[in-house]
Amino acid sequence: MEREPLGLYVHIPFCSAICHYCNFNRGLLDEALKAAYVDALAVHIEREGRGDPIDTIYFGGGTPSLLEPAEIARVIDACRGAFRVAPGTEVTMEANPETVDERRLAGFRAAGVTRLSFGVQSFRDDELRRLGRLHGAERARAAVAEARAAGFDNVSLDLMMWLPGQTVAQWMTSVEGLIATGVDHASLYLLELYPNAPLQELMAREQWSQTPDDDAADMYEQAMDRLGAAGLAQYEISNVARPGRECRHNLKYWRDTGWLAFGCGAHGSRDGRRWKHVADTRAYVDRVKAGADPVAEARHLDQETRLAEALFMGLRLSEGLDPDAYHARFGQDLWTRYGEALAPAVEAGLLLREPGRIRLTRRGMLLANEVMQVFV
């Protein structure tokens, strides 16, 4: 039987500046290192390819749009040479608004990128400054318009809520800004404050604080209601899309299907094996150049862990889970295994048990981490 197509994740670690909140694997742009890194990516992809079927490629970062269109084309060409890339494959590239213009975007489109994901975060200039972003709200709006002019018919953007000093009304200003751009997809995230992020120190110095948890819940619920009314339906806890514009690559994560990883710090998953590449950019380049394996960590998940993780991720989707499908896959009845532990969530209205389906309610999505502790 033909295997379900895999996804490819390609990590690009370079940034023009380091945002105050960021905890991703990234570093400042070094042109010489960037050239060597693109070479290493192409070599690694060509070396690891076994002709498996592929139907998504995702360039994440960092800031992938700091690569030149020819460099993106080289990596995509390596993917096509090493794998069976299906017609209509979704090829996503993350981009920052200040790194693109219509000419560059047209070049990325010609290189094979089919979907753009803009890191906007806010449509308020004061909030963008607090986050350490290099673009302003007007530049973000212009970038989306330029993407349309360059021929992109699948454009996403990210927004971040619960920012320092942000009110519900201010957050909804950004939501309205998102809707006004006419994008096809959006991801909405709560700000996470990491201990080593500069934003922690900045908040203490400037005496900024986040609004109460109840306000964060209001931000989430009001945004989802407004986006739904504007034609962007929620399909995952943090994601909305117009019909047919759900991110096919990210669905592989939530539905627990396989993806391969390339680049420093990138994570891959296939057939119960999880792995992570060495995080340092230069070390990744050197290992690939030497013909060595860049994997720094790898583990095989037992069946119990795979079941729990599949449930944990699958419940993030608005469609929820099909218990019969999980029984067929893992040989365990969901309700026999977890029914007693899940009963309080059902009784509290956080989880719905329907014929052939279990799913979180909107309130359940707000408290998803509490519900999903059952699977940890």
C-alpha positions as a LaTeX table, in Angstrom:
\begin{tabular}{lrrr}
\hline
Residue & $x$ (\AA) & $y$ (\AA) & $z$ (\AA) \\
\hline
Met1 & 0.00 & 0.00 & 0.00 \\
Glu2 & 1.29 & 3.48 & $-0.89$ \\
Arg3 & 2.52 & 5.37 & 2.17 \\
Glu4 & 0.99 & 8.72 & 3.02 \\
Pro5 & 3.25 & 11.47 & 1.62 \\
Leu6 & 5.77 & 12.95 & 4.02 \\
Gly7 & 6.43 & 16.60 & 4.73 \\
Leu8 & 9.86 & 18.25 & 4.67 \\
Tyr9 & 10.81 & 20.88 & 7.25 \\
Val10 & 13.80 & 23.07 & 6.32 \\
His11 & 15.20 & 25.35 & 9.03 \\
Ile12 & 16.78 & 28.69 & 8.13 \\
Pro13 & 18.42 & 30.14 & 11.27 \\
Phe14 & 19.36 & 33.65 & 10.09 \\
Cys15 & 17.77 & 36.91 & 11.29 \\
Ser16 & 18.42 & 40.62 & 10.71 \\
Ala17 & 17.83 & 41.26 & 14.42 \\
Ile18 & 16.89 & 39.17 & 17.43 \\
Cys19 & 13.35 & 39.91 & 18.66 \\
His20 & 12.97 & 40.60 & 22.36 \\
Tyr21 & 10.71 & 37.59 & 22.97 \\
Cys22 & 12.31 & 34.97 & 20.70 \\
Asn23 & 13.50 & 31.59 & 21.94 \\
Phe24 & 13.91 & 29.85 & 18.57 \\
Asn25 & 17.13 & 28.45 & 17.15 \\
Arg26 & 18.44 & 31.51 & 15.31 \\
Gly27 & 21.35 & 33.94 & 14.94 \\
Leu28 & 22.29 & 37.15 & 13.17 \\
Leu29 & 22.80 & 37.01 & 9.42 \\
Asp30 & 26.33 & 36.15 & 8.25 \\
Glu31 & 26.50 & 36.16 & 4.44 \\
Ala32 & 29.45 & 33.77 & 4.19 \\
Leu33 & 27.91 & 31.34 & 6.65 \\
Lys34 & 24.58 & 31.62 & 4.84 \\
Ala35 & 26.17 & 30.54 & 1.55 \\
Ala36 & 27.87 & 27.58 & 3.21 \\
Tyr37 & 24.64 & 26.67 & 4.97 \\
Val38 & 22.61 & 26.59 & 1.74 \\
Asp39 & 25.28 & 24.31 & 0.25 \\
Ala40 & 25.02 & 22.03 & 3.29 \\
Leu41 & 21.23 & 21.91 & 3.09 \\
Ala42 & 21.33 & 20.87 & $-0.56$ \\
Val43 & 23.95 & 18.20 & 0.13 \\
His44 & 22.08 & 16.86 & 3.15 \\
Ile45 & 18.77 & 16.66 & 1.28 \\
Glu46 & 20.37 & 14.94 & $-1.72$ \\
Arg47 & 22.17 & 12.49 & 0.57 \\
Glu48 & 19.13 & 11.57 & 2.66 \\
Gly49 & 16.55 & 11.39 & $-0.13$ \\
Arg50 & 15.20 & 7.94 & $-0.91$ \\
Gly51 & 12.55 & 8.89 & $-3.42$ \\
Asp52 & 9.79 & 8.99 & $-0.78$ \\
Pro53 & 6.58 & 10.80 & $-1.79$ \\
Ile54 & 6.40 & 14.39 & $-0.51$ \\
Asp55 & 3.47 & 16.82 & $-0.58$ \\
Thr56 & 4.59 & 19.68 & 1.72 \\
Ile57 & 7.82 & 21.62 & 2.18 \\
Tyr58 & 8.09 & 24.21 & 4.94 \\
Phe59 & 10.89 & 26.79 & 5.27 \\
Gly60 & 10.87 & 27.93 & 8.89 \\
Gly61 & 13.23 & 30.04 & 10.92 \\
Gly62 & 14.76 & 32.34 & 11.76 \\
Thr63 & 13.88 & 34.39 & 8.71 \\
Pro64 & 13.87 & 32.28 & 5.54 \\
Ser65 & 13.11 & 35.36 & 3.42 \\
Leu66 & 16.70 & 36.55 & 4.08 \\
Leu67 & 17.79 & 33.92 & 1.56 \\
Glu68 & 17.92 & 34.99 & $-2.06$ \\
Pro69 & 15.29 & 33.53 & $-4.40$ \\
Ala70 & 18.07 & 31.57 & $-6.14$ \\
Glu71 & 19.07 & 30.02 & $-2.80$ \\
Ile72 & 15.49 & 28.99 & $-2.05$ \\
Ala73 & 15.28 & 27.58 & $-5.60$ \\
Arg74 & 18.43 & 25.54 & $-5.03$ \\
Val75 & 16.99 & 23.91 & $-1.90$ \\
Ile76 & 13.64 & 23.22 & $-3.57$ \\
Asp77 & 15.43 & 21.72 & $-6.57$ \\
Ala78 & 17.39 & 19.46 & $-4.20$ \\
Cys79 & 14.08 & 18.31 & $-2.70$ \\
Arg80 & 12.70 & 17.56 & $-6.15$ \\
Gly81 & 15.79 & 15.57 & $-7.03$ \\
Ala82 & 15.81 & 13.52 & $-3.84$ \\
Phe83 & 12.08 & 12.90 & $-3.34$ \\
Arg84 & 8.93 & 12.33 & $-5.36$ \\
Val85 & 7.44 & 15.78 & $-4.95$ \\
Ala86 & 3.74 & 15.58 & $-5.81$ \\
Pro87 & 2.05 & 18.03 & $-8.19$ \\
Gly88 & 0.40 & 20.75 & $-6.14$ \\
Thr89 & 2.83 & 20.37 & $-3.25$ \\
Glu90 & 2.39 & 23.10 & $-0.64$ \\
Val91 & 5.70 & 24.98 & $-0.32$ \\
Thr92 & 5.55 & 27.45 & 2.58 \\
Met93 & 8.16 & 30.10 & 3.34 \\
Glu94 & 8.11 & 32.19 & 6.49 \\
Ala95 & 8.92 & 35.84 & 5.82 \\
Asn96 & 9.32 & 39.10 & 7.72 \\
Pro97 & 7.64 & 42.12 & 6.13 \\
Glu98 & 10.78 & 44.28 & 6.07 \\
Thr99 & 12.81 & 41.66 & 4.14 \\
Val100 & 10.66 & 41.55 & 1.00 \\
Asp101 & 9.39 & 43.64 & $-1.87$ \\
Glu102 & 7.39 & 42.73 & $-4.94$ \\
Arg103 & 10.51 & 41.85 & $-6.96$ \\
Arg104 & 11.88 & 39.48 & $-4.31$ \\
Leu105 & 8.47 & 37.95 & $-3.77$ \\
Ala106 & 8.08 & 37.31 & $-7.47$ \\
Gly107 & 11.48 & 35.62 & $-7.35$ \\
Phe108 & 10.39 & 33.36 & $-4.50$ \\
Arg109 & 7.23 & 32.52 & $-6.40$ \\
Ala110 & 9.28 & 31.60 & $-9.49$ \\
Ala111 & 11.58 & 29.50 & $-7.27$ \\
Gly112 & 8.65 & 27.28 & $-6.31$ \\
Val113 & 7.23 & 28.83 & $-3.13$ \\
Thr114 & 3.42 & 28.56 & $-3.16$ \\
Arg115 & 2.52 & 29.84 & 0.30 \\
Leu116 & 3.83 & 32.73 & 2.41 \\
Ser117 & 3.62 & 33.07 & 6.18 \\
Phe118 & 4.35 & 36.60 & 7.38 \\
Gly119 & 5.55 & 37.20 & 10.95 \\
Val120 & 3.51 & 40.33 & 11.62 \\
Gln121 & 2.70 & 39.87 & 15.37 \\
Ser122 & 0.82 & 43.20 & 15.71 \\
Phe123 & $-0.74$ & 46.01 & 13.69 \\
Arg124 & 0.18 & 48.57 & 16.35 \\
Asp125 & 3.56 & 50.27 & 16.00 \\
Asp126 & 4.01 & 50.75 & 19.76 \\
Glu127 & 3.61 & 47.01 & 20.34 \\
Leu128 & 5.97 & 46.15 & 17.49 \\
Arg129 & 8.65 & 48.37 & 19.04 \\
Arg130 & 8.22 & 46.66 & 22.40 \\
Leu131 & 8.71 & 43.28 & 20.72 \\
Gly132 & 11.85 & 44.45 & 18.94 \\
Arg133 & 10.35 & 43.99 & 15.46 \\
Leu134 & 11.96 & 45.89 & 12.57 \\
His135 & 8.77 & 46.55 & 10.60 \\
Gly136 & 5.80 & 48.80 & 11.26 \\
Ala137 & 2.12 & 48.16 & 10.72 \\
Glu138 & 2.08 & 49.92 & 7.35 \\
Arg139 & 5.00 & 47.84 & 6.12 \\
Ala140 & 3.12 & 44.68 & 7.11 \\
Arg141 & 0.06 & 45.75 & 5.13 \\
Ala142 & 2.25 & 46.62 & 2.14 \\
Ala143 & 4.00 & 43.24 & 2.24 \\
Val144 & 0.69 & 41.39 & 1.96 \\
Ala145 & $-0.33$ & 43.58 & $-0.99$ \\
Glu146 & 3.04 & 42.95 & $-2.66$ \\
Ala147 & 2.61 & 39.21 & $-2.18$ \\
Arg148 & $-0.73$ & 39.37 & $-3.99$ \\
Ala149 & 0.83 & 41.41 & $-6.79$ \\
Ala150 & 3.59 & 38.80 & $-7.08$ \\
Gly151 & 1.00 & 36.08 & $-7.66$ \\
Phe152 & 0.59 & 34.48 & $-4.22$ \\
Asp153 & $-2.94$ & 33.26 & $-3.63$ \\
Asn154 & $-2.16$ & 31.59 & $-0.29$ \\
Val155 & $-0.92$ & 34.03 & 2.34 \\
Ser156 & $-0.86$ & 33.63 & 6.11 \\
Leu157 & 0.21 & 35.89 & 8.94 \\
Asp158 & 0.98 & 35.51 & 12.64 \\
Leu159 & $-0.40$ & 37.68 & 15.43 \\
Met160 & 0.63 & 37.61 & 19.07 \\
Met161 & $-1.78$ & 38.38 & 21.93 \\
Trp162 & $-1.34$ & 39.07 & 25.65 \\
Leu163 & 1.53 & 41.47 & 24.99 \\
Pro164 & 2.95 & 43.72 & 27.74 \\
Gly165 & 0.43 & 46.45 & 28.51 \\
Gln166 & $-2.00$ & 45.23 & 25.85 \\
Thr167 & $-5.73$ & 45.67 & 26.43 \\
Val168 & $-8.50$ & 43.64 & 24.83 \\
Ala169 & $-9.47$ & 46.66 & 22.70 \\
Gln170 & $-5.89$ & 47.12 & 21.48 \\
Trp171 & $-5.65$ & 43.43 & 20.61 \\
Met172 & $-8.86$ & 43.63 & 18.60 \\
Thr173 & $-7.33$ & 46.54 & 16.64 \\
Ser174 & $-4.73$ & 44.07 & 15.38 \\
Val175 & $-7.41$ & 41.48 & 14.63 \\
Glu176 & $-9.25$ & 44.04 & 12.52 \\
Gly177 & $-5.96$ & 44.89 & 10.81 \\
Leu178 & $-5.49$ & 41.21 & 9.98 \\
Ile179 & $-8.98$ & 40.95 & 8.50 \\
Ala180 & $-8.45$ & 44.08 & 6.42 \\
Thr181 & $-5.44$ & 42.53 & 4.67 \\
Gly182 & $-7.64$ & 39.75 & 3.25 \\
Val183 & $-5.16$ & 36.98 & 4.11 \\
Asp184 & $-6.17$ & 33.35 & 3.68 \\
His185 & $-4.86$ & 31.98 & 6.97 \\
Ala186 & $-3.73$ & 33.26 & 10.36 \\
Ser187 & $-2.02$ & 31.90 & 13.45 \\
Leu188 & $-2.77$ & 33.56 & 16.80 \\
Tyr189 & $-0.42$ & 32.94 & 19.71 \\
Leu190 & $-0.26$ & 33.89 & 23.34 \\
Leu191 & 3.06 & 35.55 & 24.19 \\
Glu192 & 5.31 & 33.16 & 26.08 \\
Leu193 & 7.87 & 34.80 & 28.34 \\
Tyr194 & 11.06 & 32.75 & 28.30 \\
Pro195 & 13.54 & 33.25 & 31.17 \\
Asn196 & 16.44 & 34.10 & 28.83 \\
Ala197 & 14.49 & 36.42 & 26.52 \\
Pro198 & 15.38 & 40.15 & 26.65 \\
Leu199 & 11.68 & 41.00 & 26.97 \\
Gln200 & 11.70 & 39.77 & 30.57 \\
Glu201 & 14.32 & 42.32 & 31.59 \\
Leu202 & 12.68 & 45.04 & 29.48 \\
Met203 & 9.32 & 44.47 & 31.16 \\
Ala204 & 10.88 & 44.73 & 34.59 \\
Arg205 & 12.77 & 47.93 & 33.70 \\
Glu206 & 9.79 & 49.64 & 32.07 \\
Gln207 & 7.30 & 48.25 & 34.59 \\
Trp208 & 5.17 & 46.69 & 31.88 \\
Ser209 & 2.82 & 43.89 & 32.83 \\
Gln210 & 0.46 & 41.50 & 31.11 \\
Thr211 & $-3.28$ & 41.78 & 31.61 \\
Pro212 & $-5.06$ & 39.26 & 33.87 \\
Asp213 & $-5.72$ & 35.75 & 32.63 \\
Asp214 & $-9.42$ & 36.55 & 32.19 \\
Asp215 & $-8.51$ & 39.31 & 29.72 \\
Ala216 & $-6.33$ & 36.86 & 27.78 \\
Ala217 & $-9.33$ & 34.52 & 27.57 \\
Asp218 & $-11.48$ & 37.40 & 26.31 \\
Met219 & $-8.83$ & 38.24 & 23.70 \\
Tyr220 & $-8.90$ & 34.68 & 22.44 \\
Glu221 & $-12.67$ & 34.26 & 22.34 \\
Gln222 & $-13.41$ & 37.65 & 20.81 \\
Ala223 & $-10.75$ & 37.15 & 18.15 \\
Met224 & $-12.03$ & 33.71 & 17.16 \\
Asp225 & $-15.61$ & 34.97 & 16.97 \\
Arg226 & $-14.65$ & 37.98 & 14.86 \\
Leu227 & $-12.40$ & 35.99 & 12.52 \\
Gly228 & $-15.08$ & 33.35 & 12.06 \\
Ala229 & $-17.57$ & 36.06 & 11.11 \\
Ala230 & $-15.03$ & 37.33 & 8.56 \\
Gly231 & $-14.75$ & 33.92 & 6.89 \\
Leu232 & $-11.63$ & 32.64 & 8.65 \\
Ala233 & $-12.83$ & 29.49 & 10.40 \\
Gln234 & $-10.98$ & 28.02 & 13.36 \\
Tyr235 & $-9.54$ & 24.60 & 12.54 \\
Glu236 & $-6.97$ & 24.29 & 15.34 \\
Ile237 & $-6.51$ & 25.88 & 18.76 \\
Ser238 & $-4.37$ & 28.72 & 17.39 \\
Asn239 & $-5.16$ & 28.66 & 13.67 \\
Val240 & $-7.90$ & 29.91 & 11.35 \\
Ala241 & $-8.26$ & 29.68 & 7.59 \\
Arg242 & $-10.54$ & 30.24 & 4.65 \\
Pro243 & $-11.96$ & 27.00 & 3.22 \\
Gly244 & $-9.20$ & 24.89 & 1.68 \\
Arg245 & $-6.40$ & 27.11 & 3.01 \\
Glu246 & $-5.54$ & 25.18 & 6.16 \\
Cys247 & $-1.78$ & 24.67 & 6.49 \\
Arg248 & $-1.28$ & 21.19 & 5.08 \\
His249 & 2.24 & 20.92 & 6.49 \\
Asn250 & 1.23 & 21.73 & 10.07 \\
Leu251 & $-1.65$ & 19.27 & 9.81 \\
Lys252 & 1.01 & 16.56 & 9.58 \\
Tyr253 & 2.12 & 17.52 & 13.10 \\
Trp254 & $-1.39$ & 17.55 & 14.53 \\
Arg255 & $-2.47$ & 14.35 & 12.78 \\
Asp256 & 0.75 & 12.57 & 13.74 \\
Thr257 & 1.95 & 11.73 & 10.24 \\
Gly258 & 5.61 & 11.79 & 9.27 \\
Trp259 & 7.94 & 14.61 & 8.34 \\
Leu260 & 11.66 & 14.80 & 7.67 \\
Ala261 & 13.89 & 17.59 & 8.92 \\
Phe262 & 16.84 & 19.43 & 7.43 \\
Gly263 & 18.92 & 22.22 & 8.94 \\
Cys264 & 20.40 & 23.06 & 12.33 \\
Gly265 & 18.18 & 22.34 & 15.30 \\
Ala266 & 15.43 & 20.90 & 13.09 \\
His267 & 13.20 & 18.13 & 14.46 \\
Gly268 & 11.91 & 15.18 & 12.42 \\
Ser269 & 9.49 & 12.34 & 13.10 \\
Arg270 & 8.80 & 9.11 & 11.24 \\
Asp271 & 7.44 & 5.70 & 12.25 \\
Gly272 & 7.90 & 6.37 & 15.96 \\
Arg273 & 11.44 & 7.73 & 15.64 \\
Arg274 & 12.06 & 11.33 & 16.71 \\
Trp275 & 15.29 & 13.17 & 16.10 \\
Lys276 & 16.88 & 16.58 & 16.39 \\
His277 & 19.86 & 17.97 & 14.54 \\
Val278 & 22.79 & 19.72 & 16.17 \\
Ala279 & 21.66 & 23.26 & 17.01 \\
Asp280 & 24.81 & 25.21 & 16.13 \\
Thr281 & 24.78 & 26.45 & 12.52 \\
Arg282 & 28.49 & 26.05 & 11.89 \\
Ala283 & 28.53 & 22.60 & 13.48 \\
Tyr284 & 25.69 & 21.51 & 11.19 \\
Val285 & 27.57 & 22.76 & 8.12 \\
Asp286 & 30.80 & 21.06 & 9.22 \\
Arg287 & 29.12 & 17.73 & 9.93 \\
Val288 & 27.32 & 17.64 & 6.58 \\
Lys289 & 30.48 & 18.68 & 4.74 \\
Ala290 & 32.41 & 15.87 & 6.44 \\
Gly291 & 29.75 & 13.32 & 5.51 \\
Ala292 & 28.81 & 12.85 & 9.17 \\
Asp293 & 25.31 & 12.52 & 10.56 \\
Pro294 & 24.09 & 15.91 & 11.92 \\
Val295 & 21.61 & 14.24 & 14.30 \\
Ala296 & 22.38 & 15.22 & 17.89 \\
Glu297 & 19.53 & 13.39 & 19.63 \\
Ala298 & 17.24 & 10.53 & 18.60 \\
Arg299 & 14.78 & 8.26 & 20.34 \\
His300 & 12.20 & 5.63 & 19.51 \\
Leu301 & 8.79 & 6.11 & 21.12 \\
Asp302 & 7.02 & 3.11 & 22.60 \\
Gln303 & 3.44 & 2.41 & 21.56 \\
Glu304 & 1.97 & 3.91 & 24.72 \\
Thr305 & 3.82 & 7.18 & 24.22 \\
Arg306 & 2.86 & 7.32 & 20.54 \\
Leu307 & $-0.80$ & 6.86 & 21.42 \\
Ala308 & $-0.69$ & 9.59 & 24.07 \\
Glu309 & 1.08 & 12.05 & 21.78 \\
Ala310 & $-1.30$ & 11.33 & 18.90 \\
Leu311 & $-4.24$ & 12.09 & 21.19 \\
Phe312 & $-2.55$ & 15.18 & 22.62 \\
Met313 & $-1.91$ & 16.64 & 19.16 \\
Gly314 & $-5.14$ & 15.47 & 17.54 \\
Leu315 & $-7.33$ & 17.16 & 20.13 \\
Arg316 & $-5.80$ & 20.49 & 19.11 \\
Leu317 & $-7.87$ & 20.29 & 15.93 \\
Ser318 & $-11.41$ & 21.65 & 15.89 \\
Glu319 & $-12.54$ & 18.42 & 14.21 \\
Gly320 & $-11.19$ & 16.46 & 17.16 \\
Leu321 & $-10.48$ & 12.74 & 17.05 \\
Asp322 & $-12.08$ & 9.61 & 15.65 \\
Pro323 & $-11.76$ & 7.00 & 18.44 \\
Asp324 & $-12.31$ & 4.13 & 15.98 \\
Ala325 & $-9.36$ & 5.27 & 13.85 \\
Tyr326 & $-7.11$ & 5.36 & 16.90 \\
His327 & $-8.31$ & 1.92 & 17.98 \\
Ala328 & $-7.46$ & 0.55 & 14.53 \\
Arg329 & $-4.03$ & 2.19 & 14.59 \\
Phe330 & $-2.93$ & 1.49 & 18.16 \\
Gly331 & $-5.07$ & $-1.48$ & 19.20 \\
Gln332 & $-6.46$ & 0.32 & 22.24 \\
Asp333 & $-9.93$ & 1.59 & 22.99 \\
Leu334 & $-9.69$ & 5.29 & 23.82 \\
Trp335 & $-12.46$ & 5.26 & 26.40 \\
Thr336 & $-11.28$ & 2.10 & 28.08 \\
Arg337 & $-7.80$ & 3.59 & 28.39 \\
Tyr338 & $-8.66$ & 7.23 & 29.24 \\
Gly339 & $-12.42$ & 7.40 & 29.83 \\
Glu340 & $-12.32$ & 7.67 & 33.60 \\
Ala341 & $-9.67$ & 10.40 & 33.50 \\
Leu342 & $-11.50$ & 12.33 & 30.75 \\
Ala343 & $-14.94$ & 12.14 & 32.40 \\
Pro344 & $-14.47$ & 15.36 & 34.46 \\
Ala345 & $-13.63$ & 17.31 & 31.28 \\
Val346 & $-16.79$ & 15.98 & 29.60 \\
Glu347 & $-18.90$ & 16.85 & 32.65 \\
Ala348 & $-17.38$ & 20.36 & 32.80 \\
Gly349 & $-18.25$ & 21.06 & 29.17 \\
Leu350 & $-14.63$ & 21.17 & 28.06 \\
Leu351 & $-14.80$ & 18.01 & 25.96 \\
Leu352 & $-17.61$ & 16.74 & 23.74 \\
Arg353 & $-18.17$ & 13.04 & 23.19 \\
Glu354 & $-20.17$ & 12.58 & 19.99 \\
Pro355 & $-20.86$ & 9.55 & 17.76 \\
Gly356 & $-17.52$ & 8.68 & 16.17 \\
Arg357 & $-15.85$ & 11.84 & 17.47 \\
Ile358 & $-14.43$ & 13.55 & 20.53 \\
Arg359 & $-13.41$ & 17.19 & 20.45 \\
Leu360 & $-12.68$ & 20.16 & 22.65 \\
Thr361 & $-15.26$ & 22.90 & 23.04 \\
Arg362 & $-14.17$ & 26.53 & 22.62 \\
Arg363 & $-13.81$ & 26.78 & 26.38 \\
Gly364 & $-11.97$ & 23.47 & 26.33 \\
Met365 & $-9.48$ & 24.94 & 23.89 \\
Leu366 & $-8.79$ & 27.74 & 26.35 \\
Leu367 & $-8.04$ & 25.12 & 29.02 \\
Ala368 & $-6.51$ & 22.55 & 26.67 \\
Asn369 & $-3.36$ & 22.06 & 28.70 \\
Glu370 & $-5.43$ & 21.06 & 31.72 \\
Val371 & $-7.54$ & 18.61 & 29.72 \\
Met372 & $-4.51$ & 17.10 & 28.00 \\
Gln373 & $-2.62$ & 16.46 & 31.23 \\
Val374 & $-4.45$ & 13.13 & 31.09 \\
Phe375 & $-2.16$ & 12.04 & 28.24 \\
Val376 & 1.13 & 13.21 & 29.74 \\
\hline
\end{tabular}
